[in-house]
């Protein structure tokens, strides 16, 4: 995992959840951290805005997945060509 992305995602999650950042692990889920569904949506939106990305509507890593899955989704969205539209 890219450490910089991990650190940034952890900071956003901790801020939104009012959670001590040192308690976050890659295996934590938003639900485990006590972040309700509305706050989880706001957290996801903040991550999208922070990284200037858009997640797919039904990315399985965003529902009940771990922070590692969320970080992986950010990395995939930031990958070169992730937002490219195929030419014909």
Residue frames as a rotation matrix with the C-alpha (Angstrom) as fourth column:
UNK 1
0.577 0.816 0.000 0.00
0.816 -0.577 0.000 0.00
0.000 0.000 -1.000 0.00
UNK 2
-0.120 -0.550 0.827 1.16
0.442 -0.775 -0.451 3.51
0.889 0.312 0.336 -0.77
UNK 3
-0.429 -0.133 -0.894 2.04
0.903 -0.030 -0.429 4.97
0.030 -0.991 0.133 2.63
UNK 4
-0.997 0.037 -0.073 1.10
-0.036 -0.999 -0.017 8.51
-0.074 -0.014 0.997 1.67
UNK 5
-0.388 0.912 -0.133 -2.38
-0.375 -0.025 0.927 7.47
0.842 0.410 0.351 0.52
UNK 6
-0.075 0.318 -0.945 -2.79
0.693 0.698 0.180 5.30
0.717 -0.642 -0.272 3.61
UNK 7
-0.740 -0.289 -0.607 -1.86
0.657 -0.505 -0.560 8.18
-0.144 -0.813 0.563 5.91
UNK 8
-0.912 0.409 0.036 -4.23
-0.374 -0.865 0.333 10.58
0.167 0.290 0.942 4.15
UNK 9
-0.153 0.889 -0.431 -7.16
-0.108 0.418 0.902 8.13
0.982 0.185 0.032 4.22
UNK 10
-0.216 0.018 -0.976 -6.52
0.878 0.440 -0.186 7.35
0.427 -0.898 -0.111 7.91
UNK 11
-0.952 -0.170 -0.255 -6.47
0.268 -0.867 -0.420 11.10
-0.150 -0.468 0.871 8.67
UNK 12
-0.642 0.767 0.016 -9.81
-0.542 -0.467 0.699 11.64
0.543 0.440 0.715 6.91
UNK 13
0.005 0.648 -0.761 -11.45
0.261 0.734 0.627 8.64
0.965 -0.201 -0.166 8.59
UNK 14
-0.481 -0.261 -0.837 -10.17
0.858 0.052 -0.510 9.67
0.177 -0.964 0.199 12.02
UNK 15
-0.994 0.103 -0.027 -11.38
-0.098 -0.986 -0.138 13.24
-0.041 -0.134 0.990 11.56
UNK 16
-0.402 0.905 -0.142 -14.85
-0.520 -0.099 0.848 12.21
0.753 0.415 0.510 10.38
UNK 17
0.198 0.505 -0.840 -15.29
0.319 0.777 0.543 9.57
0.927 -0.375 -0.007 13.04
UNK 18
0.503 -0.102 0.858 -13.80
-0.714 -0.609 0.346 11.59
0.487 -0.786 -0.379 15.88
UNK 19
0.970 -0.167 -0.176 -11.47
0.215 0.930 0.300 8.62
0.114 -0.329 0.938 16.38
UNK 20
0.430 -0.903 -0.004 -7.95
-0.473 -0.230 0.850 8.51
-0.769 -0.364 -0.526 17.77
UNK 21
0.565 -0.216 -0.796 -5.91
-0.804 0.072 -0.591 7.97
0.185 0.974 -0.133 14.60
UNK 22
-0.489 -0.864 0.120 -3.55
-0.866 0.464 -0.187 5.58
0.106 -0.195 -0.975 16.38
UNK 23
-0.249 0.472 0.845 -6.40
-0.399 0.745 -0.534 3.09
-0.882 -0.471 0.003 16.80
UNK 24
0.664 0.525 -0.533 -6.93
-0.673 0.108 -0.732 2.70
-0.327 0.844 0.425 13.03
UNK 25
-0.369 -0.731 0.574 -5.59
-0.184 0.662 0.726 -0.38
-0.911 0.163 -0.379 11.28
UNK 26
-0.762 0.038 -0.646 -5.82
-0.647 -0.032 0.762 -1.61
0.008 0.999 0.049 7.72
UNK 27
-0.825 0.465 -0.320 -8.26
0.380 0.877 0.294 -4.31
0.418 0.121 -0.900 8.90
UNK 28
-0.676 0.615 -0.406 -10.64
0.157 -0.418 -0.895 -1.82
-0.720 -0.669 0.186 10.55
UNK 29
-0.421 0.635 0.648 -14.00
0.821 -0.037 0.570 -1.24
0.386 0.772 -0.506 8.92
UNK 30
-0.675 0.244 0.696 -15.98
-0.252 -0.963 0.093 1.97
0.693 -0.113 0.712 9.17
UNK 31
0.422 0.896 -0.136 -18.71
-0.239 0.255 0.937 0.02
0.874 -0.363 0.322 10.95
UNK 32
0.279 -0.413 -0.867 -16.21
0.808 0.588 -0.020 -1.43
0.518 -0.695 0.498 13.47
UNK 33
-0.751 -0.658 0.057 -15.03
0.557 -0.678 -0.481 2.10
0.355 -0.329 0.875 14.17
UNK 34
-0.319 0.730 -0.604 -18.57
0.741 -0.205 -0.639 3.17
-0.591 -0.652 -0.476 15.07
UNK 35
-0.857 0.031 -0.514 -19.06
-0.307 -0.832 0.462 5.28
-0.414 0.554 0.723 11.96
UNK 36
-0.033 0.938 0.345 -22.75
0.135 0.346 -0.928 5.16
-0.990 0.016 -0.138 11.04
UNK 37
0.018 0.062 0.998 -23.93
0.921 0.388 -0.041 4.89
-0.390 0.919 -0.050 7.46
UNK 38
0.923 0.330 0.199 -24.55
0.382 -0.855 -0.351 8.62
0.054 0.400 -0.915 6.97
UNK 39
0.623 -0.762 -0.175 -21.12
-0.479 -0.549 0.685 9.51
-0.618 -0.343 -0.707 8.33
UNK 40
-0.066 -0.630 0.774 -19.59
0.392 0.697 0.601 6.73
-0.917 0.343 0.201 6.19
UNK 41
0.489 0.320 0.811 -21.10
0.871 -0.131 -0.473 8.31
-0.046 0.938 -0.343 3.07
UNK 42
0.991 -0.137 -0.010 -19.75
-0.136 -0.990 0.028 11.72
-0.014 -0.027 -1.000 4.08
UNK 43
0.304 -0.927 0.219 -16.35
-0.236 0.149 0.960 10.14
-0.923 -0.343 -0.173 4.73
UNK 44
0.019 -0.239 0.971 -16.33
0.803 0.582 0.127 8.56
-0.596 0.777 0.203 1.26
UNK 45
0.805 0.327 0.495 -17.33
0.566 -0.675 -0.474 11.88
0.179 0.662 -0.728 -0.32
UNK 46
0.833 -0.538 -0.133 -14.54
-0.388 -0.738 0.552 13.64
-0.395 -0.407 -0.823 1.57
UNK 47
0.016 -0.831 0.556 -12.01
0.179 0.550 0.816 11.06
-0.984 0.087 0.157 0.36
UNK 48
0.285 0.159 0.945 -13.22
0.940 0.147 -0.308 11.51
-0.188 0.976 -0.108 -3.23
UNK 49
0.972 0.120 0.202 -12.95
0.159 -0.969 -0.191 15.28
0.173 0.218 -0.961 -2.94
UNK 50
0.615 -0.788 -0.019 -9.54
-0.303 -0.259 0.917 15.13
-0.728 -0.558 -0.398 -1.24
UNK 51
-0.288 -0.761 0.581 -8.03
0.252 0.525 0.813 12.95
-0.924 0.380 0.041 -3.97
UNK 52
-0.169 0.341 -0.925 -10.14
-0.799 -0.596 -0.074 14.48
-0.577 0.727 0.373 -6.80
UNK 53
-0.980 -0.088 -0.179 -11.50
-0.169 0.840 0.515 11.06
0.105 0.535 -0.838 -7.79
UNK 54
0.026 0.994 0.103 -14.87
-0.999 0.021 0.050 9.36
0.047 -0.104 0.993 -8.20
UNK 55
-0.772 -0.214 0.598 -15.52
-0.345 0.932 -0.113 5.86
-0.533 -0.294 -0.793 -6.92
UNK 56
-0.751 0.577 -0.322 -17.75
-0.056 0.430 0.901 3.48
0.658 0.695 -0.290 -8.86
UNK 57
-0.042 0.847 0.529 -21.28
-0.809 -0.340 0.480 3.41
0.587 -0.408 0.699 -7.46
UNK 58
0.883 0.454 0.117 -21.07
-0.444 0.728 0.523 -0.19
0.152 -0.514 0.844 -6.27
UNK 59
-0.079 -0.965 -0.250 -17.40
-0.520 0.254 -0.816 -0.70
0.851 0.066 -0.522 -5.45
UNK 60
0.603 0.387 -0.698 -17.43
0.271 0.723 0.635 -3.63
0.751 -0.572 0.330 -2.96
UNK 61
-0.375 -0.822 -0.428 -14.51
0.763 -0.011 -0.646 -2.12
0.526 -0.569 0.631 -1.04
UNK 62
-0.769 0.068 0.635 -16.65
-0.202 -0.969 -0.141 0.84
0.606 -0.237 0.759 -0.06
UNK 63
0.244 0.968 -0.066 -19.63
-0.242 0.126 0.962 -0.88
0.939 -0.218 0.265 1.51
UNK 64
0.947 0.103 0.303 -18.49
-0.319 0.213 0.924 -2.94
0.031 -0.972 0.235 4.49
UNK 65
0.596 -0.776 -0.204 -14.88
0.432 0.524 -0.734 -3.45
0.677 0.349 0.648 3.49
UNK 66
0.386 -0.590 -0.710 -11.74
0.857 -0.055 0.512 -2.72
-0.341 -0.806 0.484 5.43
UNK 67
0.665 -0.267 -0.698 -9.72
-0.226 -0.962 0.153 0.45
-0.712 0.056 -0.700 5.33
UNK 68
-0.468 -0.846 0.254 -7.19
-0.032 0.304 0.952 -1.52
-0.883 0.438 -0.169 3.27
UNK 69
-0.216 0.489 0.845 -9.92
0.920 0.392 0.008 -2.10
-0.327 0.780 -0.534 0.66
UNK 70
0.816 0.505 -0.281 -10.83
0.425 -0.854 -0.299 1.58
-0.391 0.125 -0.912 0.72
UNK 71
0.198 -0.848 -0.491 -7.17
-0.373 -0.528 0.762 2.53
-0.906 0.033 -0.421 0.24
UNK 72
-0.582 -0.369 0.725 -6.93
0.428 0.619 0.658 0.05
-0.691 0.694 -0.202 -2.63
UNK 73
0.346 0.797 0.495 -9.95
0.904 -0.141 -0.404 1.70
-0.252 0.587 -0.769 -4.26
UNK 74
0.764 -0.164 -0.624 -8.26
-0.119 -0.986 0.113 5.09
-0.634 -0.012 -0.773 -3.98
UNK 75
-0.285 -0.958 0.025 -5.08
-0.226 0.093 0.970 3.70
-0.932 0.270 -0.243 -5.53
UNK 76
-0.375 0.216 0.901 -7.04
0.794 0.577 0.192 2.16
-0.478 0.788 -0.388 -8.41
UNK 77
0.705 0.707 0.058 -8.91
0.653 -0.615 -0.443 5.41
-0.278 0.350 -0.895 -9.03
UNK 78
0.623 -0.550 -0.556 -5.61
-0.367 -0.834 0.412 7.32
-0.690 -0.053 -0.722 -9.08
UNK 79
-0.082 -0.689 0.720 -3.89
0.434 0.626 0.648 4.82
-0.897 0.365 0.248 -11.40
UNK 80
-0.662 -0.212 -0.719 -2.94
-0.489 -0.604 0.629 6.18
-0.568 0.768 0.296 -14.82
UNK 81
-0.846 0.364 -0.390 -5.78
-0.274 0.331 0.903 5.58
0.457 0.871 -0.180 -17.26
UNK 82
-0.810 0.559 -0.176 -8.35
0.509 0.521 -0.685 4.88
-0.291 -0.645 -0.707 -14.52
UNK 83
-0.042 0.836 -0.547 -10.54
0.145 -0.537 -0.831 7.72
-0.989 -0.114 -0.098 -15.73
UNK 84
-0.803 -0.353 -0.481 -9.70
-0.387 -0.305 0.870 7.46
-0.454 0.885 0.109 -19.38
UNK 85
0.390 0.920 0.038 -12.47
-0.413 0.212 -0.886 7.08
-0.823 0.330 0.462 -21.91
UNK 86
-0.239 -0.515 0.823 -11.68
0.485 0.671 0.561 4.57
-0.841 0.533 0.089 -24.64
UNK 87
-0.245 0.116 -0.962 -11.39
-0.701 -0.707 0.093 6.03
-0.670 0.698 0.255 -28.13
UNK 88
0.373 0.443 0.815 -12.98
0.246 0.800 -0.547 4.39
-0.895 0.405 0.189 -31.13
